[in-house]
Amino acid sequence: MGKLLRNLFLFLFLLLTCLIIAAILIAWKFDRQAEQYFISLINKQLKSELKVSGDIGLSLLSEFPNAAFSLEQVKVQGSLASSTAPLIQVDKLAFVFGIPDLFRGTYHIKQLVLEDGQINLETNRMGEANYEIFKEANRQSNSAADLQLGNAELRSIDVNLHNHLLEQKISYFISSGRVQASQSGVQQQLKLRTEGILNYCILDEVDYINTKSLSLDASISSNTEAERYEIKQAKISLLDNHFLAGGTVSSAEAKSIIDLKINGVDLKLASLLSLLPKGDWAALDFTDQQGDLLFDASIKGIYSSLQHPAVQANVSLSDATLRHKYLGYPMKDFSLIAKFSNGYGHNLEASNVELSDLSFDLLGEQISVKGDLIDLNAPKANFKINGAFDLYALARYARSKGFNELVGKLQFEDIHLQSRGAGDQTQLGLSGKLSSSFSTRYKDQLLEMNGSSLEFMGNDWLLRNNHLNLPGGSILLDADLRQMTDCLTAFALADSTATIEEIPKAFASIELQSEQLDLEPLLRMMETEQAQKTSTEESPDSLSTQFGLQDLIETRLSAQIGKLKHENLIIEDFSGQIQLKDDLCFMRDLSMKAFGGHAKWDAKIQTKSSGRMVVQNYLRLGQIEAAELLRQMDNFGQNQLTNQHLSGSLDGEFYFEAHFNEKLEFDIDQCYLVGDFSVADGRLRNFAPMQSLSKVAKVKELQDVEFSKMQNQISFKNRILRIPAMQISSNIFSLKFAGNTTQSQNVQYFVQLNLLDLMKKKFLQRNPKAKAEAAGKNGLSLYATMTGDINDPIIKLGQKSRVRARFIKDANTKKQNVGNFVDW
């Protein structure tokens, strides 16, 4: 037995070797002469020449037990002179035939294989096709090369159809496909099986199906004389939607007579909606559908350049249960009944979609939608929404975003949605009322909204009685939102090429009232939210446009807050207006009681395209307690001059310009400040520079200075605080002072102390009944400079020339008008 097997294997090996040697010898003998002879036979049957730019090869093994001529870089021009694209252009074209045909010199083509290329089928407005390329006299079965094909295979081929007469454009990328044909007299049978991507299907300039996966398995019988085609149970799978189609198509001159029926098989609602021509349907990701979704359609009538067939379609889903990825609970008793018809005119203008019922039950609350959509050429929509939505159904999704314990309800009261137009011409109208209340916790902070109502009045919206309980207090918010519907509609439909000028702007007038509000917990919560937003921020490529909705709403906010608190800062009777317009924010006439006095504040905030921000401030202070200002402001982050050192009544007018980079970090190098101020009934005690001067000059009165009034104009620029020469008249002496302080707390001070005045005042204090005479214009003065560290400066006495030079320079320097900096 073992010997028999060895002999059998040896025989098979010798047979295989002989076959390989024979294949090599045959290919070597017939290669060049057979190739050229075969191509010449093919071209004799074609009106257009088959051109080969690449290699031509004869293979006996690739299609074994058949032989094949393999042609590379093949191009065949169509029969229409007006065509710009070739009929066939592929990287590889193979003709498969029997090996004996090599010896007979007569080739009966069994299969055609096309790889990596395109087939362009075109019909002009006269009904002439570019694929009529065969010479009738040579299309006989006894030709030396018979091209009456019965089998064709397509691999990675784009099939493009453009019918100018019927205004059809279809592009189908076939990754793999097979066509089998047989003919008996005038009767022809065709079997078609393909897999690929339907790039577009444009009928009358409307792209009905764009970039969807498509597989097709169909059997078609035809009568070549009557030009009648019968489709028998075609199976169509389009983006996970499966359909069965059958019927007939007859051709007569420049028209087709169609009678087709289509039925859905095991359809899912989400995938069916995804077949609609436009829109992002990813949000309708329904899962675990229970209930049968029924779909049937009929297409019947004449299709020509002047007439379309009648199209009717029905969709229904009854007593179903659906789940959605965002909802923690199922939608029960889900019902959908919709009909489509292309109407009396059999065109888009006469078409309509009737939504008889769309309703479901969610956590015991009912929502119902009814309406219709007519004239799909310039759509007019008319829908009504009623019912309530329990927000607890979104609790699981809300937790993923950091919101816990979400409860509440949305109440839809006769929400009437109307729209007309298409694309960027769409106009939307809204009426009805949306009421809501909810509570949730964000990062352990309670957020509540009670009694809010949003009333839709066409293009305008009204927000009323919006009570918000926030960390740190509660507010009452009312708003008038003008032209909001047009703005939101245009923004939603805008693509990446849209400009901000093309979208109508909206206007928001908001009134905010609060008895007491603590900003610290609110800002802390917002900072956390901003950090999360930054970490999950989408790339600009994922945005629909290059601008945000906030750029399109001009907002005016009027605020009245009884008591506003932030850390040590306490402000009372706060009121004013804030305006948001484009990349600007204006704060106007913000008035408040603070620091024992009153203040008014105007500001302009501008965001640059680079992400940087500039804040211009104009501040007017009246009767402010200097010590209280320093205390509540935490001494502005420094400890050289604090509320322990300075007291008095402060009045002032200040312009302050602050710059921030794209990370909202303060840029001290571009900071600018100029201000006029006066301090009345003031006291300066234990101030480090004055204590140092007191020790050097041996004048202990400098350690605690009381003065009736001090006024000056100060400025800060390039990290330097500049104090021009000013007079300080205390109860004991008269002091003239000027100097600079850097941001690193290095000083350069110039001091003139009137000693004679000091002695006179000290003498009069001790002898109140005595009289003193004036001692001349200047009297006796001490001149000193102070440089270095503000806490331990280097003091030099006898610096009269330097001190007086600085005072003269300051006297000759023109003071700035603070109000001139305000240009808004």
Sequence and secondary structure as in RCSB ss.txt:
>XXXX:A:sequence
MGKLLRNLFLFLFLLLTCLIIAAILIAWKFDRQAEQYFISLINKQLKSELKVSGDIGLSLLSEFPNAAFSLEQVK
VQGSLASSTAPLIQVDKLAFVFGIPDLFRGTYHIKQLVLEDGQINLETNRMGEANYEIFKEANRQSNSAADLQLG
NAELRSIDVNLHNHLLEQKISYFISSGRVQASQSGVQQQLKLRTEGILNYCILDEVDYINTKSLSLDASISSNTE
AERYEIKQAKISLLDNHFLAGGTVSSAEAKSIIDLKINGVDLKLASLLSLLPKGDWAALDFTDQQGDLLFDASIK
GIYSSLQHPAVQANVSLSDATLRHKYLGYPMKDFSLIAKFSNGYGHNLEASNVELSDLSFDLLGEQISVKGDLID
LNAPKANFKINGAFDLYALARYARSKGFNELVGKLQFEDIHLQSRGAGDQTQLGLSGKLSSSFSTRYKDQLLEMN
GSSLEFMGNDWLLRNNHLNLPGGSILLDADLRQMTDCLTAFALADSTATIEEIPKAFASIELQSEQLDLEPLLRM
METEQAQKTSTEESPDSLSTQFGLQDLIETRLSAQIGKLKHENLIIEDFSGQIQLKDDLCFMRDLSMKAFGGHAK
WDAKIQTKSSGRMVVQNYLRLGQIEAAELLRQMDNFGQNQLTNQHLSGSLDGEFYFEAHFNEKLEFDIDQCYLVG
DFSVADGRLRNFAPMQSLSKVAKVKELQDVEFSKMQNQISFKNRILRIPAMQISSNIFSLKFAGNTTQSQNVQYF
VQLNLLDLMKKKFLQRNPKAKAEAAGKNGLSLYATMTGDINDPIIKLGQKSRVRARFIKDANTKKQNVGNFVDW
>XXXX:A:secstr
 HHHHHHHHHHHHHHHHHHHHHHHHHHHHHHHHHHHHHHHHHHHTBSS EEE S EEEESSTTTTEEEEEEEEEE
E  S TT  S SEEEEEEEEEEETTHHHHS EE  EEEEEEEEEEEEE TTS BTT  B GGG  TTSSEE   S
EEEEEEEEEEEEETTTTEEEEEEEEEEEEEEEEETTEEEEEEEEEEEEEEEEETTEE S SEEEEEEEEEEEETT
TTEEEEEEEEEEETTEEEEEEEEEEEETTEEEEEEEEEEES  HHHHHTTSSSS  TT  EEEEES EEEEEEEE
EEEESS   EEEEEEEEEEEEEEETT SS EEEEEEEEEEE TTTTSTTT EEEEEEEEEEETTEEEEEEEEEE 
TTS EEEEEEEEEEEGGGGHHHHHHTTEEEEEEEEEEEEEEEEEE  GGG EEEEEEEEEEEEEEEETTEEEEEE
EEEEEEEETEEEEEEEEEEETTEEEEEEEEEESHHHHHHHHHH  TT  GGGS  EEEEEEEEEEEEEHHHHHHH
HHHHHHHHHHT   GGGSSSSS GGGGEEEEEEEEEEEEEETTEEEEEEEEEEEEETTEEEEEEEEEEETTEEEE
EEEEEEE TTS EEEEEEEEEEEEEHHHHHHHTGGGG SSS TTTEEEEEEEEEEEEEEE TT  B GGG EEEE
EEEEEEEEEES HHHHHHHHHHT GGGGEEEEEEEEEEEEEETTEEEEEEEEEEBSS EEEEEEEEETTSEEEEE
EEEEHHHHHHHHHHHH TT       SS SEEEEEEEEETTS EEEE  HHHHHHHHHHHHHS    GGGG   
